[in-house]
């Protein structure tokens, strides 16, 4: 069995996948419909829309018998994401890459596989649309065109999700995406009895920058602040631009004492950036912080409102 290699853009690919916040989410009729279409069109036992995470293949939608999660080392789809071309395996038992793969030698006994890469809007390949059967079969150029058409519909749905949850200027989550992902993260913290904190940032003087130096420079200031947030907090934290000059971060498994230390270091980073890059303006901001400990109320709306109210009346 040949284990799949890592794509050359693996870091960007994973970052792009995680920006969608789609892995481990609930069933979605939009994707189920496309899987049903693929299965019916090609008369296969299985059709799936899968994403390749750090060490696993995870199926957002699957029609037929296939585990929702498959180790990446034995995943057919992990081979498919290595380039932009579709992968077709007509007879897996005769293919040196897969003949002794557990997915071939035991359930679901894959003999035929066809997978088409699914891309993020930035071009990174994050997953696949795939069809599988327990009997070998042919797959011609016309079949590939049809599979590509459905894969492009999958990409369109992903792009629509991105537009509804991502801030287009900074690439951070927007208010809608932040609320959904934060409540999910808070639910996890409650199950694990872990603390969490929410910080609300009100960046000052952006309106003045727009007036004095133009909207383009004001947008640049907001992009700088978003970038500093990205470097100043962990990958596991939830970052967002809520609207105009308002930002927020949810810190999971983080006590209020640690949160204050993190915010102090972030303030130092922001001040240092302005000096080192000789900005003609400052990136001053107000910040409000709320938190929840074990046995507290892990409700997003309460945490958010408390942090926002503090930020709007408290100056750093």
ZICORGI-V961713 format. One record per helix or strand of 2 or more residues. SS is the DSSP state (H for helix, E for strand). FROM is the first residue (numbers start at 0). TO is the last residue. If there is no record, write none. Layout:
SS:FROM:TO  SS:FROM:TO
This chain:
H:9:19  H:28:41  E:45:51  E:55:62  E:68:70  H:71:73  H:76:79  E:86:88  H:91:93  H:101:104  E:111:118  E:124:132  H:140:164  H:174:191  E:195:202  H:205:212  H:214:231  E:237:242  E:245:251  H:255:275  E:284:291  H:299:312
